[in-house]
Amino acid sequence: MTEAMDQSVTPATRASSDVIFTPLKFNNLEVKNRIFRSSVSGRFDNEDGSLTQTRINWECKFAKGGVGAIISSYVPVLMEGRIIAGYATIHRDDFIPYWQKLGEAVRSFDCKFIMQLSHSGRQMDIPGVHNYVRPTLSSTSKKETLHGFLCRAMTIEEIHYTIDAFAKGAWRAREAGLDGVELHAANGYLFTQFLSSGINDRTDDYGGSLANRARFLLDVISAIRAKVGSKFHLQCRAVGEERQHTR
Ligand SMILES: Cc1cc2nc3c(=O)[nH]c(=O)nc-3n(C[C@H](O)[C@H](O)[C@H](O)COP(=O)(O)O)c2cc1C
């Protein structure tokens, strides 16, 4: 008998057996289904980077709706890595309890929460008082092309400081009981500014060949592993092609 003839196979039973509703296993994380909420930022949070109940309510809407995991919106690891104010950050130890509260709320719906660790570099997306008054750091001293924000190529010390900030961010996410972290190495932000041959014009160990341009990202991964060990879920969002950030 074909499936079409079998009256017991309804659209509902067929849907519930679809692979998208089966668990997805990573080395250090299991998600109940294959539906992930992708990163979409909203300006819900306080000026100092502490998160608000509005963010918790927002994330819980997705968790309640049945998604298996939420990849958070852009979470800066340093205040100078913000795109604009109003995004929750992970740059302070005393923010851990806020993230813990969010993680517990989402988990009550059997949903996992992965924090997207981020740094803007020179690309801050939105003009405004927060972004015109501060210098921005990047792989390059060439200005950002959309808004014309001026920037300066990071020194080696500043690169090391930023690598450490990512490792601390991952450690805080783990302390908060979250399920993993994602490195935001896409969409033109700091990692992209190192990876891109169209942006990165350094002549030191962090520029030139692909291996050198990837060094910043790989150093961050090593620093995170040194800080949190090998048992914490770590993923990376990378861009496959770039068009708009290289002029
Ligand atoms: C308002 C808005 C905010 C976004 N915020 C983030 C973000 O914080 N992190 C990220 O990686 N991508 C972010 N994105 C990109 C989305 O995750 C997604 O890649 C993009 O919307 C393209 O997918 P789509 O064609 O399904 O919309 C954002 C997109 C929008 C429209």
The ligand as an SDF file (V2000), in Angstrom:
LIG
                    3D

 31 33  0  0  0  0  0  0  0  0999 V2000
   16.3250   44.0100   12.1260 C   0  0  0  0  0  0  0  0  0  0  0  0
   17.3600   42.9540   11.9020 C   0  0  0  0  0  0  0  0  0  0  0  0
   18.2510   42.6600   12.9230 C   0  0  0  0  0  0  0  0  0  0  0  0
   19.2330   41.6750   12.7350 C   0  0  0  0  0  0  0  0  0  0  0  0
   20.0780   41.3880   13.7640 N   0  0  0  0  0  0  0  0  0  0  0  0
   21.0250   40.4370   13.5830 C   0  0  0  0  0  0  0  0  0  0  0  0
   21.9210   40.1140   14.6280 C   0  0  0  0  0  0  0  0  0  0  0  0
   21.8590   40.6700   15.7310 O   0  0  0  0  0  0  0  0  0  0  0  0
   22.8570   39.1690   14.3890 N   0  0  0  0  0  0  0  0  0  0  0  0
   22.9570   38.5250   13.1710 C   0  0  0  0  0  0  0  0  0  0  0  0
   23.8280   37.6710   12.9970 O   0  0  0  0  0  0  0  0  0  0  0  0
   22.1120   38.8070   12.1790 N   0  0  0  0  0  0  0  0  0  0  0  0
   21.1600   39.7420   12.3530 C   0  0  0  0  0  0  0  0  0  0  0  0
   20.3000   40.0090   11.3350 N   0  0  0  0  0  0  0  0  0  0  0  0
   20.3990   39.2320   10.0860 C   0  0  0  0  0  0  0  0  0  0  0  0
   19.4150   38.0850   10.1290 C   0  0  0  0  0  0  0  0  0  0  0  0
   19.8030   37.1150   11.1020 O   0  0  0  0  0  0  0  0  0  0  0  0
   19.3250   37.3620    8.7550 C   0  0  0  0  0  0  0  0  0  0  0  0
   20.5550   36.8720    8.3720 O   0  0  0  0  0  0  0  0  0  0  0  0
   18.8630   38.2880    7.6890 C   0  0  0  0  0  0  0  0  0  0  0  0
   17.6680   38.9270    8.1000 O   0  0  0  0  0  0  0  0  0  0  0  0
   18.6530   37.5360    6.3590 C   0  0  0  0  0  0  0  0  0  0  0  0
   17.7420   36.5040    6.5240 O   0  0  0  0  0  0  0  0  0  0  0  0
   16.2630   36.6150    5.9100 P   0  0  0  0  0  0  0  0  0  0  0  0
   16.4680   36.6990    4.4400 O   0  0  0  0  0  0  0  0  0  0  0  0
   15.5820   35.3600    6.3550 O   0  0  0  0  0  0  0  0  0  0  0  0
   15.6630   37.8480    6.5110 O   0  0  0  0  0  0  0  0  0  0  0  0
   19.3120   40.9830   11.5040 C   0  0  0  0  0  0  0  0  0  0  0  0
   18.4080   41.2790   10.4890 C   0  0  0  0  0  0  0  0  0  0  0  0
   17.4450   42.2420   10.6850 C   0  0  0  0  0  0  0  0  0  0  0  0
   16.4670   42.5230    9.5580 C   0  0  0  0  0  0  0  0  0  0  0  0
  1  2  1  0
  2  3  1  0
  2 30  2  0
  3  4  2  0
  4  5  1  0
  4 28  1  0
  5  6  2  0
  6  7  1  0
  6 13  1  0
  7  8  2  0
  7  9  1  0
  9 10  1  0
 10 11  2  0
 10 12  1  0
 12 13  2  0
 13 14  1  0
 14 15  1  0
 14 28  1  0
 15 16  1  0
 16 17  1  0
 16 18  1  0
 18 19  1  0
 18 20  1  0
 20 21  1  0
 20 22  1  0
 22 23  1  0
 23 24  1  0
 24 25  2  0
 24 26  1  0
 24 27  1  0
 28 29  2  0
 29 30  1  0
 30 31  1  0
M  END
$$$$
